Amino acid sequence: MMKYIPSIVSAFSIAIVYFKMAFISQGYQPILDIVIMIILSVVLGVSLLGAILMEFSNKRKN
């Protein structure tokens, strides 16, 4: 379960940035929020891929 914590935190962070962009941001701030969401999405994908690869490598060893 510990290997999924980065993915959970990344998904939670994306949700927070999205709600900030939807309700609080003004002017050009949504552009920065979109860039942050893209970066967090890449981090989420990499962390999920790493967790899944670790899961499969551990199943092969057992």
VEXGUGU-716689 format. One record per atom (N, C-alpha, C): x, y, z. Coordinates in steps of 0.05 Angstrom, whole numbers, plus 5000, padded with zeros to 4 digits. Example, Ala and Ser with C-alpha at 12.3 -4.5 7.8 and 13.67 -1.06 7.14 Angstrom:
<nodes>
526448865156524649105156526449345156525749555142527349795143525850015157
</nodes>
This chain:
<nodes>
501649765000500050005000501750255000504150235011505950475013506750574986506850394966507850484940505750644925503250644934501150804922500851084934502251144955501951404969502651634951504851624935505451854917503251894896501951684887499851714868497351844881496751764905494451874919494952174925497352234933497952514939497852684913498852574891498752724866495952764857494252564859491452594851489952804869490552794895489352984913490353264906492853294900493953564892492653664867492253484847490953574823488053674829486653534846483953624853484053894867485953934885486154194899486754424879488554374861489254584841486854634823485354424815483054464798480954634812480354574837478354734852479355014856481955054860483055324863482655474837483255334814482955464788480055534783478255364790475455404784474155624801474955654826473555834844475156074854477756064855479356274867480956434847482056304827483956434809482656654793484156874788483157094773485357184753484557304731486557404712487957184698490657194698492256994684493056764702492156754727492856534744491956264735489656244721488855974711490855854692492356014677494355904659496555764675497455884697499455754714498255504727495755524735494455284747494355054727493855114702493854894681496554774678498654934678501354834676502054654700501254744724501754584748500154324747497754334737496154084734497453894714498553994692499953824673502353694686503953844701506253734714505453524735503353584750502353384770501253134756500053164733499052934718501352754709503552874700505852714692506952564717507152704739508052574764506252354772503652394769501652184776502051944758502351984732502851764713505351614719507551754724510051614730509851464756508651574777508451434802506651194801504451214785502750974781504150764766505650844745507150644729509250504746510650664763512650544781511350354801509050424812507750254832506849994818505750014794504849774781507149594773509349714764511749554757512849414782512849554805513749424830511849204838509249234834507349034840507848774824508248814798508648584781511348444786513448604792516048484798515948334825514348424844514148284869512548024865510548014847508947774843510647564829512547644812514247454798516147324817517147474837519047364857517647154875515047194880513647014898512646784883
</nodes>
